[in-house]
Amino acid sequence: MHVAFVHKKAHSGGGAERVVQASARALRQRGVRCVLYYDLSAPFEPAFAESFDAAFPLVEAERQLGDADVIYVHQLWGGVSMDALMSSGRPVFRFLHDHSLFCARVHKYRSWDLATCRTVTGPRCIPCAPVHRTDDGVQLLPWHRLRRDQRAHRPATLVVASRYLARHAAAHGFEKIAQVPLFVDEVEPSEAERDPHRIVFAGALLRSKGLDVLLEAMTRAETPFSLDVYGAGRQEGWLRSEADRLGVSDRVHFVGHVSDLREAYSSAGVVVLPSRTPETFGLTGADALAHGAAVVTTAVGGVGEWAIPGRTALTVPPNEPDALAQALDRFAEAPALRERLGRQGRLLVRERFTMDRHLEALLALFRSASREVAA
């Protein structure tokens, strides 16, 4: 089998690149030919491309992709449309890493009150995103563009990692939806001693991730927590100023982007996902559970795949620093609870979110589509 990966980046980055790179490596181990097609204007990283049998800039989709058995699309870019990919005549699968197909602002929370958004694309999006700024200028009423993008995706199969995203896609009229479990790297238990007062946050430094809510919660918690922030993003300056304003900057350490978080997850007293955006899966939380960490997460989006309240994690509503502070204090005061949830969370991800399960579901989709084309 020959799978053509279409992804904007040909270099390491966030969670999307991790999924693309790791799944290609694993597919190749099963005898699948994997070729990456990427944006010519994006930086090229030879080490990233080594995960594939070959890597080429995508210039002429119909000609370049015609030899593949299936086309596996991750993140698109300007100048490459689903219509062009469909013109190859190959079955097309689109893995949804974010809400770019359903939200003009991508982040899926309301701009005026920061509330998590559950709205289906349409006129109700106007107050939140009346315009959309692109490299080509300003687009008025960008939900019209989203509707066009959604129509172009109808012939493709949407691949999602959570029941939440499957339901949201169905609410937008999609019928060809396949839920494929994501994978978490299997790790050995660490002997590192956990600091019950140490919080770890790992993610993009954007308002959507809710780090500002966590900073506010630190001022309301009875426990004198410290916070290590792993990540980078365009709103880092604002978040640093928020830490200063709230008087917690002496307890907050902005570490920057770190590719290997094993030490952080293994020594943290608690890992927090305070997102106001509905995570499509919340891979950070599942990763933390794989290391046996105690996790607090907002109950939004697809985190329910791994965050079972009171069993594998503590969950709180988004945008509520008081509730988050109470959950943090609860963990600080109950080491047995931290240990129990961490242990049960680790068992859950080792059972449900393995690479083997991911590949079995993915290959079943690809083989079924290939047989239909051959018939």
PyMOL commands that set and color helices and strands:
alter all, ss='L'
color gray80, all
select helices_A, chain A and resi 15-29+46-49+61-65+82-86+123-125+143-153+163-171+207-209+211-220+236-246+249-251+262-267+283-290+301-305+321-333+335-352+355-374
alter helices_A, ss='H'
color red, helices_A
select strands_A, chain A and resi 2-6+33-38+54-57+70-73+92-95+131-134+137-140+157-160+177-179+195-202+226-230+252-256+268-273+295-298+314-316
alter strands_A, ss='S'
color yellow, strands_A
deselect
rebuild
show_as cartoon
